[in-house]
Amino acid sequence: MSIWQSPQSLEAMNAARDRTMIQHLGIVFSEVGDDFIRATMPVDERTHQPHGMLHGGASVALAETVGSMGAAMCIDRSQYFCVGQEINANHVRSVRRGQVTATARPVHLGGRSQVWAIDIVTDSQDLVCISRLTVAVIKQGALGS
């Protein structure tokens, strides 16, 4: 059974990347299942740190991107929106080239908050990063102008 209340097509998700950090880093939404969302990101000069390895901040940007999109698809977006509250990441393996894939699954889908677990792996399925994202679910108009 699907968890999505406001599903989007991969085409729509990827079109929304235009002129954003998501596009700059080369993040592409690649798959949506009944209870997960997945995106890829290249490991290249856009995502390297000075030693030629995947930058931890790029991994965190990928994790927050895929988790946030999942969170948004789990709410009625005509009434609510989600904002990140906290993210953490454990970087467990370095990567120098290729691409990484992030898979986000919900741990908690509440009325006011959501928690998402995101695993980032290489093409050979080696674990690179484990992240957890907490988002707040906010009523449209609640923050004023």
C-alpha positions as CSV (number, residue, x, y, z in Angstrom):
1,M,0.0,0.0,0.0
2,S,1.4,3.4,-1.0
3,I,2.2,6.1,1.6
4,W,1.9,9.0,-0.9
5,Q,-0.9,11.5,-0.5
6,S,0.4,13.9,-3.1
7,P,2.4,11.8,-5.5
8,Q,4.4,13.4,-8.3
9,S,5.8,11.9,-11.5
10,L,9.6,11.6,-11.9
11,E,9.3,14.1,-14.8
12,A,7.6,16.7,-12.5
13,M,10.1,16.2,-9.7
14,N,13.1,16.5,-12.1
15,A,11.5,19.6,-13.9
16,A,11.3,21.3,-10.5
17,R,15.2,21.1,-10.2
18,D,15.7,23.8,-12.8
19,R,17.9,26.7,-11.6
20,T,18.4,25.2,-8.1
21,M,21.3,23.6,-6.2
22,I,19.7,20.2,-6.9
23,Q,20.3,20.8,-10.6
24,H,23.8,22.2,-10.0
25,L,24.8,19.1,-8.1
26,G,23.4,16.8,-10.8
27,I,20.8,15.2,-8.5
28,V,18.2,13.3,-10.5
29,F,15.1,11.6,-9.0
30,S,15.1,8.1,-10.3
31,E,12.5,5.9,-8.7
32,V,9.4,6.0,-6.4
33,G,8.1,2.9,-4.8
34,D,5.1,2.4,-2.4
35,D,7.2,3.5,0.6
36,F,10.5,5.0,-0.7
37,I,11.9,7.6,-3.0
38,R,15.3,7.4,-4.7
39,A,17.7,9.8,-6.4
40,T,21.2,9.7,-7.8
41,M,24.1,12.2,-7.8
42,P,27.4,12.1,-9.7
43,V,30.7,12.1,-7.8
44,D,32.7,14.6,-9.9
45,E,34.1,18.1,-9.7
46,R,30.7,19.5,-8.6
47,T,30.5,17.2,-5.6
48,H,34.2,16.7,-4.6
49,Q,36.0,18.2,-1.6
50,P,39.6,19.4,-2.2
51,H,41.1,15.9,-1.7
52,G,39.1,14.6,-4.7
53,M,36.5,12.6,-2.6
54,L,32.8,13.1,-2.3
55,H,32.1,16.1,-0.1
56,G,30.1,15.3,3.1
57,G,28.0,18.4,2.5
58,A,27.1,17.1,-1.0
59,S,25.9,13.8,0.6
60,V,23.8,15.8,3.1
61,A,22.3,17.9,0.3
62,L,21.4,14.7,-1.5
63,A,19.9,13.2,1.6
64,E,17.8,16.3,2.4
65,T,16.7,16.6,-1.2
66,V,15.3,13.1,-1.4
67,G,13.9,13.1,2.1
68,S,12.2,16.5,1.6
69,M,10.6,15.4,-1.6
70,G,9.3,12.2,0.1
71,A,7.9,14.3,3.0
72,A,6.1,16.7,0.6
73,M,4.5,13.7,-1.2
74,C,3.1,12.4,2.2
75,I,1.0,15.5,2.9
76,D,-1.9,17.3,1.4
77,R,0.1,20.1,-0.3
78,S,-2.9,22.3,-0.7
79,Q,-3.1,22.6,3.1
80,Y,0.4,22.0,4.4
81,F,4.1,22.3,3.5
82,C,7.2,20.7,5.0
83,V,10.4,22.4,6.2
84,G,13.6,20.8,7.4
85,Q,14.2,20.9,11.2
86,E,17.3,18.7,11.6
87,I,19.5,16.5,9.6
88,N,22.4,14.4,10.6
89,A,24.8,12.2,8.7
90,N,27.4,9.6,9.3
91,H,29.9,9.3,6.4
92,V,31.2,5.7,6.4
93,R,33.0,5.3,3.1
94,S,34.8,7.7,0.7
95,V,34.0,7.8,-3.0
96,R,36.1,9.4,-5.7
97,R,34.1,8.8,-8.9
98,G,30.9,7.4,-10.4
99,Q,27.6,8.1,-8.8
100,V,25.8,7.6,-5.5
101,T,22.2,6.7,-4.9
102,A,20.1,7.9,-2.0
103,T,17.0,6.0,-0.8
104,A,14.7,7.7,1.7
105,R,12.1,5.8,3.7
106,P,9.9,7.2,6.5
107,V,10.5,6.3,10.1
108,H,7.7,8.4,11.4
109,L,4.8,10.1,9.5
110,G,3.0,12.3,12.1
111,G,0.6,15.2,11.7
112,R,3.2,17.8,12.8
113,S,6.5,16.1,12.0
114,Q,8.1,13.4,9.9
115,V,11.4,11.5,10.3
116,W,13.1,10.0,7.3
117,A,16.0,7.5,7.1
118,I,18.2,8.0,4.1
119,D,20.9,5.5,3.0
120,I,23.4,6.6,0.3
121,V,25.2,3.8,-1.6
122,T,27.6,3.4,-4.5
123,D,26.7,1.6,-7.7
124,S,28.1,-1.6,-6.2
125,Q,25.8,-1.0,-3.1
126,D,28.6,-0.1,-0.8
127,L,27.2,2.1,2.0
128,V,28.6,5.7,1.9
129,C,26.4,7.6,4.2
130,I,23.6,7.1,6.7
131,S,21.4,10.1,7.3
132,R,18.3,11.0,9.3
133,L,16.1,14.0,8.4
134,T,13.4,15.5,10.6
135,V,10.8,17.8,8.9
136,A,8.1,20.0,10.4
137,V,4.6,19.8,8.8
138,I,3.2,23.3,8.8
139,K,-0.3,24.6,7.9
140,Q,-0.3,26.9,4.8
141,G,-0.5,30.5,6.0
142,A,0.6,29.7,9.5
143,L,3.9,31.6,9.3
144,G,2.3,34.8,8.0
145,S,3.9,36.9,5.3
